[in-house]
Amino acid sequence: MAILDTLESEVNSILSINWNERNGTVIPETTDVALKDGAVKIEATFLYADLAGSSLLAKTCPWQTTAKIIRTYLDTAVRLIRHHNGEVRSFDGDRVMGIFKGDYPNTTAVTCARNIDWVVTNIINPKAKEKFKSIRDNDIKIRHCVGVDTSEARAVRSGIRNNNDLIWIGKAPAFAAKLSDIRDYPYEVYISKECYNKLAMSAKKNGTEDVWTAKDVVISGQTHTVYRSKTPLKP
């Protein structure tokens, strides 16, 4: 069959799917979802950690340095997501997505986000400046942003045999990703109002000081009240 015929046939097939949806009690892996028509519905909190300025790093620094910075950031984010019992389900260049369930997924995810911010501020930045001349000479600061949101979402499997992965449909995965795109240093952690409202009081305060400030942002043409923090939390 010619490739065009194959593509037309598969488009028609996919657009005609009757989803076989089930409720998920745990965060699914790729093999848990049927490629043909599987869909898993879960309530979960989604975290996106996104390194900022990768193009500047690639333009200014040797490729080896850029690779080390990106790898260091992703390694940090993944280790902290797993430390907080989250599951890593997606990489996209210099960005990683973590998913949290359990009894207090919002407090846990937000704690993880602030931990990532602490490591970027107190470990990655000073060590990058110490080790790499190109970082020092160009006064490069390693910046990032972490976005967190919570909602019902569906996991479906996309691709073809031996070349597929999960995609996540729902407000939280999309909105958390958009929040992680914000660039407004020193605020490097952004969470949705829904997430903020579900936080434990210990995650809202640093002693008597408020950790979060409300901010209106425009995302996809709509104004949303979100909460942002410039207070990293040591792991």
Secondary structure as UniProt FT lines:
FT   HELIX           3..15
FT   STRAND          20..23
FT   HELIX           30..32
FT   TURN            35..37
FT   STRAND          38..51
FT   HELIX           54..60
FT   HELIX           63..83
FT   TURN            84..85
FT   STRAND          87..92
FT   TURN            93..94
FT   STRAND          95..100
FT   HELIX           105..119
FT   HELIX           120..124
FT   HELIX           125..131
FT   HELIX           133..137
FT   TURN            138..139
FT   STRAND          144..160
FT   TURN            161..162
FT   STRAND          163..170
FT   HELIX           171..179
FT   TURN            180..181
FT   TURN            185..186
FT   STRAND          189..192
FT   HELIX           193..197
FT   HELIX           201..204
FT   STRAND          205..206
FT   TURN            207..208
FT   STRAND          209..210
FT   STRAND          213..219
FT   TURN            220..221
FT   STRAND          222..229
//
